[in-house]
Amino acid sequence: VTATANSVAASGTGIITDAADLPGVASVVGSTVAEGTANSFTVNLSNASTTATSVTLALADGTGTVGTDTGLVEVSTDGGANWSTYAGSVSVPANATSFLVRVATVNDTTYEGDENFTVTATANSVAASGTGIITDNDAVPTVATVSAASATEASSIVHTVTLSNASTTTTTYALS
């Protein structure tokens, strides 16, 4: 736009943003990995944009606990060639319609069974979530040792039973 007053001209540029064409998040696709391996997610946008699109991520507990069973969150906007630590938002380049998220999982020694958590991605107030599954690589605990004990007749004998590893679920053993 150019305006002239008293023989002096001034101009400015106006930008029209077509809100109907702003990309949202169409889907988040997670994966299943063994504990201690990074879980990968693909975040798909609804459409491309001529400008960069800002996307936020949120992790939520399922049967797994975010921050206990998961670790570092990284993102890649170039198909996995380069990764950067997630820091509040992802700038998806113009004309791109997807990016990758990598969530580290913790390799512990506790039997937990398989666990899951979700990643929710939001762009322009449109969100989608995907589930990551962590396959436990720890065995169900077994009896490792039972201490020897003795006592006089009519008194209790106490044995200490040690298990091979910890468990987050109740484990029952038969005594004989």
N, C-alpha and C positions, 0 to 999 in steps of 0.2 A: 504494500500500500504506500502510495506517495501522496503527500499533502503539500500544498503550496499556499503560503500566506505572505502578502507584501513582498512578492518576488523571491521569497526564501522557500526552498523545497526541503522536505525531510521525508524519509521513508523508513518503513519497518517491516518486519516479516512476521506473519501470523502462522501458527502451526495448528492444524486441525487433527486431533487424534480420534480415529474411528474406534470407539469403544466396543462396537460389535465385533470387530476383528481382533481384539486383544486375545492372545492365547491364554487358555487355562490349562490345568493339568488334566489330561484325559485318563491316564492310568499310571500305576506304579506296580512293577512286576518284580517280586522278590525271588529268592532262591533258597535251596536247602543245602547246608554245608555242615561238615563235621566241626565240632567244637575246636576252637583254636585257628580256624580258617576264616578269612574275610567273607562276609555275606554280601552278595552283589544285588543291586536293584537297578532297573532301567526305569527312568521317569520319562513318560511320553507326554508331550504337549498336544493340545487340540489342533493347532495349526502353527505355521511359521509366522514370523513377524519381520518387518523391515528394520526393526530396532531390537536391541538386547531386551530380554525378558528376565525380570527378577523373580526367583522362586525361593520360597522358604521351606525348610524341612523341620519336621518334629518327629522324634522317636518316642514310642510309648510301650510300656510294659505289656506283655501278654502273659504267658506262663514263665517267660524269662524276665529278668530285671535289667532294665537299661542302666548302664553304668557299673553293674556287677557282672553280668554275662556278656556285655558288649563293651567296646572300647572306642578307639579313634574312628571318626567319621570323615571320609574323604570324598571328593567329587571330581569328575572328569567331564569336560565338555568337548573333548576331541576323540571320543571313542576308546578311551583308556590309555592313550599314549602318554599323557601327563596327568598326575593327580595332585590335588591341593587339599589341605585341611579345611573342612567346612567351618565357616566363620560367620554365621548369621543369615546369609543368603547366597544364592548361586546366580551369577549373571550368565544366562544362556545366550550365546551370540545370535545376532540377526540371522534369519533363515534356517536356524537349527530347530529341530522338532523333538529332540530327546537329549538326555545326558545320563551319566552313570553315577551311582552312589555306592560306596564301598564302606561297610561297617565291620570293624574288627570284632571277633568274638574271643572270649577268654577260655583258654584251655586249663581247666581246673582238675582236681582229683576227686571231686564229689559226684556221686551218682545222683542225677537229677531227672533222668529220662529226657526225652526230646523237649525242647523249649521253643517258644516263638516270641516275636516282637513285631511291631508295625512301624513303618516309615510313612508319614503323611507329607505330601508335597502340595504347596499352594502357590498359585500364580493368578494375579488379578481376581482374587476372591473365589477362585474355583479350585477345589482340592480333590485329591484322590489318595487312597492308602493302599499299601501292599504289605504282605507278611513275609518275614524272613524266618526260616526254621533252622534251629541249631540242633544237630543230631549229637546226642551225648556219646562220648567215647569212653566213658568210665563204666566198669562192671558193677553189677549189683554187689553190695558188700557181702563178704563171707566171714566166717569165724576164723580169725588168724591164730589166736591163742586163748587158752583157758588156764588160769593160774591154779596151782595146786594149793590145797588148804586142808587143815585138819582141825578138829575140835573134840571136846569131851562129849560124852553121851548126854543127850537132852539139851544141847545148845546148838545154835545155828552155825552153819558153815557158809562162808562167803567166798565165792569165786569171782575173780575179775575176768570178764570176757572182753577181748579186744577184737575189733572188726578190721578187715583189710583196708577199708576206706570209709569215708563219711557218706551219708545219704540224706537227701532232703525229704525223703518219704519214709514212713514207718516201715521198718523191716522186722519180720517175725522169724524166730528160730526155735526149733524144737529142742528141748533139753531131755537128756536121758541119763 
